[in-house]
Amino acid sequence: MIDINCVVRFAMRDIMKVVIEKQVLEHQSVIGGLIESCIDSVEQLGGVLLRTLETSEKLIVFGNGGSAADAQHFVCELVGSFQNKERRPLPAIALTTNTSSLTSISNDFSYADSFRRQIEALAKPGDLCLGISTSGNSQNVFDALVHSRELRCVTAALLGNDGGKIKDIVDYAVIVPSDSTPRIQEVHILIIHILCKIVDDAFSPQ
């Protein structure tokens, strides 16, 4: 007698293997094109990040959803430590961590103001304001970056797809040429780690 449950389990295993293989191959394809598509823009962003931190200005990072998590990840590596525990902590803020500010601004004004109003309160000329958006079209990220320019901050963005409308209003744009949100996010975190390594090396006490 055929064990139906056993057949189903084997079928599911085959399906999962296909899914896993497809996801890994997609990841490899996007990562493989990173040097050709992004190396110059990542290098430029690394340079401006170093100049910002060397002059004791601060990095302000923001994004929605997974990009909010990336913003917080970036900041924790700079204020805390990436790989070099001997370097000094560096000034960086993620606008996604204060839930009271986020919810009150969204409720009392609008969600589109959730980052812009924090930029108005916290940013100073010379700060580096970095928005993260896989679509390149997140309205609250766009509005915050526009206001950052008005405050004479340096503006930058980690983007996906074709860069959306944000690419046209920032000083430095790093665009991951993919329309897959998970793949874009995976490359964004790699870029963040590369930037953290650049900072670690530059601020090493050795």
Secondary structure, DSSP 8 states (H G I E B T S, - for coil): ---HHHHHHHHHHHHHHHHHHHHHHHHHHHHHTHHHHHHHHHHHHHHHHHHHHHTT--EEEEESTHHHHHHHHHHHHHHS-SS-TTS----EEETTS-HHHHHHHHHHT-GGGTTHHHHHHH--TT-EEEEEESSS--HHHHHHHHHHHHTT-EEEEEEETT-TTGGGG-SEEEEE--S-HHHHHHHHHHHHHHHHHHHHHHT---
